[in-house]
Amino acid sequence: MGALLVQKEGWIMQLVGKVALITGANSGIGFATAQLFAQQGAKVAMLGHSPADIEAAATQVQQWGEVIPLVADVTNAEAMQAAIGQVMEKWNRLDIVFANAGINGVWAPVDKLELQDWNQTINVNLTGTFLTVKYAIPHLKQQGGSIIVNSSVNGTRMFSNTGATAYACSKAAQVAFTKMVALELAKCHVRINVICPGAIATGLITATHKYDLEGVGLRVDYPEGAIPLSDGQLGTAEQVAQLVLFLASEASSHITGTEIWIDGGQSLIQG
């Protein structure tokens, strides 16, 4: 990829000259990453499915650098191809892709989980990742680059969230996808890694739809908190953004096909 480090006001900007695409960029981890990338010198394409939300988010990030808002449904092949085409028309290159868009979806006992709810979770989380990567790859191959996939502790190292079957399966599949693609893209100097956040303070937690879970599964209590490193406090989107920056930058130039858990030790005691 070639590293260009620029010092500004006493700190190093690690992404100068790079163009980054972030899906699900209007809030939470995606928004925090967009802001950090812009502060680090990258040109940032922020993609979301709501025009009003992504426009508002992009306006906030523009104070830090050059940003464009993109509107697309990550499950729509034509829309994703067109959105990435807009990035190329604007900046004529693509170096970093953060496949972040996802949903928690419906959590319910497997015999109560509706097919439409299963399909929606798989489509957004897994097919959305596939389409994002698929249409970005031809442009990343031109000079090399980095892809980061946002998975979860669920389905990768933690299986105690009863009812999260569709979600956990989609997240486990993202890890397998990353490892398969890593070998395929290595000869093109394109790296791909996957992050597995634990409980992070974002709107995704409150957006989870749960039903018929009373009395299902095993109850486990953690009197000292379920997140050992932070005394039970949730992680922040900004902490996750720092990990994404590391994987996007030259600091991780020899890392590919690797999952990294960022959960304060949560999945070690809740697995």
C-alpha positions as CSV (number, residue, x, y, z in Angstrom):
1,M,0.0,0.0,0.0
2,G,2.9,2.4,0.7
3,A,2.9,4.4,3.9
4,L,2.7,8.2,4.0
5,L,2.8,9.6,7.5
6,V,2.2,13.3,7.9
7,Q,2.7,15.2,11.2
8,K,0.0,17.7,12.0
9,E,-0.2,19.7,15.3
10,G,2.1,17.2,17.0
11,W,0.4,14.0,16.0
12,I,0.9,11.6,13.1
13,M,-1.7,11.2,10.4
14,Q,-1.6,7.6,9.2
15,L,-4.0,7.6,6.2
16,V,-3.0,10.6,4.2
17,G,-3.6,10.0,0.5
18,K,-5.9,7.0,1.2
19,V,-9.6,6.7,0.1
20,A,-11.8,4.7,2.5
21,L,-15.4,3.3,2.1
22,I,-17.3,2.7,5.3
23,T,-20.8,1.0,5.2
24,G,-23.3,1.7,8.0
25,A,-21.5,5.0,8.6
26,N,-24.3,7.1,9.9
27,S,-24.0,6.0,13.5
28,G,-22.1,3.9,16.1
29,I,-18.9,2.2,15.1
30,G,-19.2,3.3,11.5
31,F,-19.6,7.0,12.4
32,A,-16.8,6.9,14.9
33,T,-14.5,5.2,12.3
34,A,-15.4,7.8,9.6
35,Q,-14.5,10.6,11.9
36,L,-11.2,9.0,13.0
37,F,-10.3,8.2,9.4
38,A,-11.0,11.8,8.3
39,Q,-8.8,13.0,11.2
40,Q,-6.1,10.7,10.0
41,G,-6.1,12.2,6.5
42,A,-8.2,9.8,4.5
43,K,-10.9,10.8,2.1
44,V,-14.0,9.0,3.3
45,A,-17.1,7.7,1.5
46,M,-19.8,7.2,4.1
47,L,-22.5,4.8,3.1
48,G,-25.9,4.4,4.7
49,H,-29.4,3.4,3.6
50,S,-31.2,6.5,4.9
51,P,-30.5,9.7,2.8
52,A,-31.3,12.0,5.7
53,D,-29.2,10.1,8.3
54,I,-26.1,9.7,6.1
55,E,-26.2,13.3,4.9
56,A,-26.4,14.5,8.5
57,A,-23.5,12.2,9.6
58,A,-21.3,13.3,6.6
59,T,-21.9,16.9,7.4
60,Q,-20.5,16.4,10.9
61,V,-17.5,14.5,9.6
62,Q,-16.7,17.1,6.9
63,Q,-15.1,19.3,9.5
64,W,-12.2,16.9,9.7
65,G,-11.6,16.2,6.0
66,E,-13.0,15.4,2.6
67,V,-16.2,13.3,2.8
68,I,-19.0,12.1,0.5
69,P,-22.3,10.6,1.5
70,L,-23.5,7.5,-0.4
71,V,-27.0,6.0,-0.2
72,A,-27.4,2.3,-0.9
73,D,-28.9,-0.9,0.6
74,V,-25.9,-3.3,1.2
75,T,-28.1,-6.2,0.1
76,N,-28.8,-4.7,-3.3
77,A,-26.0,-5.7,-5.8
78,E,-26.8,-3.0,-8.3
79,A,-26.9,-0.3,-5.6
80,M,-23.6,-1.3,-4.1
81,Q,-21.9,-1.5,-7.5
82,A,-23.2,2.0,-8.3
83,A,-22.1,3.4,-4.9
84,I,-18.6,2.1,-5.3
85,G,-18.6,3.5,-8.8
86,Q,-19.3,6.9,-7.3
87,V,-16.3,6.6,-5.1
88,M,-14.1,5.9,-8.2
89,E,-15.6,8.7,-10.1
90,K,-14.9,11.1,-7.2
91,W,-11.4,10.0,-6.2
92,N,-10.3,7.4,-8.8
93,R,-9.0,5.0,-6.2
94,L,-10.0,2.9,-3.2
95,D,-7.6,1.8,-0.5
96,I,-9.6,0.8,2.5
97,V,-13.0,-0.8,3.0
98,F,-14.8,-1.2,6.3
99,A,-17.7,-3.6,5.8
100,N,-19.5,-2.5,9.0
101,A,-23.2,-2.4,8.1
102,G,-25.2,-4.9,10.1
103,I,-28.3,-5.6,12.2
104,N,-28.9,-7.6,15.4
105,G,-32.3,-8.6,13.9
106,V,-34.7,-10.8,15.8
107,W,-33.7,-12.9,18.7
108,A,-36.1,-15.8,19.4
109,P,-36.1,-19.5,20.2
110,V,-35.1,-21.3,17.0
111,D,-38.6,-22.9,16.7
112,K,-40.2,-19.5,16.9
113,L,-37.8,-17.7,14.6
114,E,-39.6,-16.8,11.4
115,L,-37.9,-17.5,8.0
116,Q,-38.3,-13.9,7.0
117,D,-36.4,-12.8,10.1
118,W,-33.7,-15.3,9.6
119,N,-33.3,-14.2,5.9
120,Q,-33.2,-10.5,6.8
121,T,-30.3,-11.0,9.3
122,I,-28.3,-13.2,7.0
123,N,-28.9,-10.9,4.0
124,V,-27.8,-7.7,5.7
125,N,-24.9,-9.1,7.7
126,L,-23.4,-11.7,5.4
127,T,-24.7,-10.9,1.9
128,G,-24.1,-7.3,2.6
129,T,-20.5,-8.0,3.5
130,F,-20.1,-10.1,0.3
131,L,-21.4,-7.5,-2.0
132,T,-19.4,-4.7,-0.4
133,V,-16.2,-6.7,-0.8
134,K,-17.1,-8.1,-4.2
135,Y,-17.5,-4.7,-5.9
136,A,-14.6,-3.1,-4.0
137,I,-12.0,-5.8,-4.9
138,P,-11.3,-4.8,-8.5
139,H,-10.4,-1.3,-7.3
140,L,-8.3,-2.4,-4.3
141,K,-6.3,-4.7,-6.6
142,Q,-5.0,-1.7,-8.5
143,Q,-2.6,-0.7,-5.7
144,G,-3.3,-3.0,-2.8
145,G,-5.4,-2.2,0.2
146,S,-7.1,-3.3,3.4
147,I,-10.5,-4.6,4.1
148,I,-11.9,-4.8,7.6
149,V,-15.1,-6.8,8.3
150,N,-17.2,-6.1,11.5
151,S,-18.3,-9.4,13.0
152,S,-19.0,-10.0,16.7
153,V,-18.1,-12.1,19.7
154,N,-21.4,-13.9,19.1
155,G,-20.9,-16.9,17.0
156,T,-17.1,-16.7,17.1
157,R,-16.2,-17.0,20.8
158,M,-19.5,-16.6,22.6
159,F,-22.6,-18.7,22.4
160,S,-24.5,-17.8,25.5
161,N,-26.9,-15.2,24.0
162,T,-30.0,-17.4,23.7
163,G,-32.1,-16.6,20.7
164,A,-29.3,-14.9,18.7
165,T,-29.1,-17.9,16.3
166,A,-29.4,-16.0,13.0
167,Y,-27.2,-13.2,14.2
168,A,-24.5,-15.6,15.5
169,C,-24.5,-17.7,12.3
170,S,-24.1,-14.6,10.2
171,K,-21.2,-13.4,12.3
172,A,-19.5,-16.8,12.3
173,A,-19.8,-16.9,8.5
174,Q,-18.2,-13.5,8.2
175,V,-15.1,-14.9,9.9
176,A,-15.0,-17.9,7.4
177,F,-15.5,-15.5,4.5
178,T,-12.6,-13.4,5.7
179,K,-10.2,-16.3,5.9
180,M,-11.2,-17.6,2.5
181,V,-10.8,-14.3,0.8
182,A,-7.5,-13.5,2.6
183,L,-5.7,-16.2,0.7
184,E,-7.4,-15.3,-2.6
185,L,-6.4,-11.7,-2.3
186,A,-2.9,-12.0,-0.8
187,K,-1.1,-12.1,-4.2
188,C,-2.8,-8.8,-5.0
189,H,-1.5,-7.2,-1.8
190,V,-5.0,-6.8,-0.5
191,R,-5.3,-7.7,3.2
192,I,-8.6,-8.6,4.9
193,N,-9.2,-9.0,8.6
194,V,-12.2,-9.2,10.9
195,I,-13.0,-7.6,14.2
196,C,-15.2,-9.1,16.8
197,P,-16.6,-6.5,19.2
198,G,-18.3,-7.4,22.4
199,A,-20.9,-5.2,24.1
200,I,-20.4,-1.7,22.7
201,A,-22.5,1.3,23.6
202,T,-24.3,1.9,20.3
203,G,-27.9,2.1,19.1
204,L,-27.6,-1.5,17.8
205,I,-28.2,-2.9,21.3
206,T,-31.6,-1.1,21.7
207,A,-32.5,-2.1,18.1
208,T,-32.5,-5.8,18.9
209,H,-36.0,-7.4,18.7
210,K,-36.4,-10.2,21.3
211,Y,-39.4,-12.3,21.9
212,D,-40.4,-15.6,23.6
213,L,-37.1,-15.9,25.4
214,E,-38.4,-15.9,29.0
215,G,-37.1,-19.1,30.7
216,V,-35.2,-20.2,27.6
217,G,-31.5,-21.0,27.9
218,L,-29.2,-21.0,30.9
219,R,-29.1,-18.1,33.4
220,V,-25.7,-17.0,34.4
221,D,-24.9,-14.2,36.8
222,Y,-21.7,-12.2,36.9
223,P,-21.7,-10.3,40.2
224,E,-18.6,-8.4,39.4
225,G,-19.7,-7.5,35.9
226,A,-19.6,-9.3,32.6
227,I,-16.8,-7.2,31.2
228,P,-13.7,-7.8,33.4
229,L,-11.4,-5.2,31.9
230,S,-13.8,-2.3,32.4
231,D,-15.6,-3.4,35.6
232,G,-18.7,-4.2,33.6
233,Q,-18.8,-0.9,31.6
234,L,-19.6,-1.2,27.9
235,G,-16.9,-0.5,25.4
236,T,-17.2,2.6,23.1
237,A,-17.5,3.0,19.4
238,E,-14.3,5.1,19.5
239,Q,-12.3,2.2,21.0
240,V,-13.4,0.0,18.2
241,A,-12.6,2.7,15.6
242,Q,-9.0,2.7,16.9
243,L,-8.7,-1.0,16.1
244,V,-10.2,-0.5,12.6
245,L,-7.6,2.3,12.1
246,F,-4.8,-0.1,13.1
247,L,-6.0,-2.7,10.6
248,A,-6.4,-0.1,7.9
249,S,-3.0,1.4,8.4
250,E,0.6,0.2,7.5
251,A,1.0,-0.7,11.2
252,S,-0.7,-4.0,10.4
253,S,0.9,-4.5,7.0
254,H,1.7,-8.2,7.7
255,I,-1.6,-9.2,9.1
256,T,-4.4,-10.8,7.0
257,G,-7.0,-13.5,7.5
258,T,-7.1,-12.8,11.2
259,E,-9.9,-12.2,13.7
260,I,-9.4,-9.8,16.6
261,W,-11.7,-9.7,19.6
262,I,-12.3,-6.3,21.2
263,D,-14.5,-7.0,24.2
264,G,-12.6,-6.3,27.5
265,G,-12.5,-10.1,28.1
266,Q,-16.3,-10.5,28.0
267,S,-16.3,-13.5,25.7
268,L,-13.7,-15.3,27.8
269,I,-16.1,-15.6,30.7
270,Q,-19.4,-15.8,28.7
271,G,-18.4,-18.3,26.0
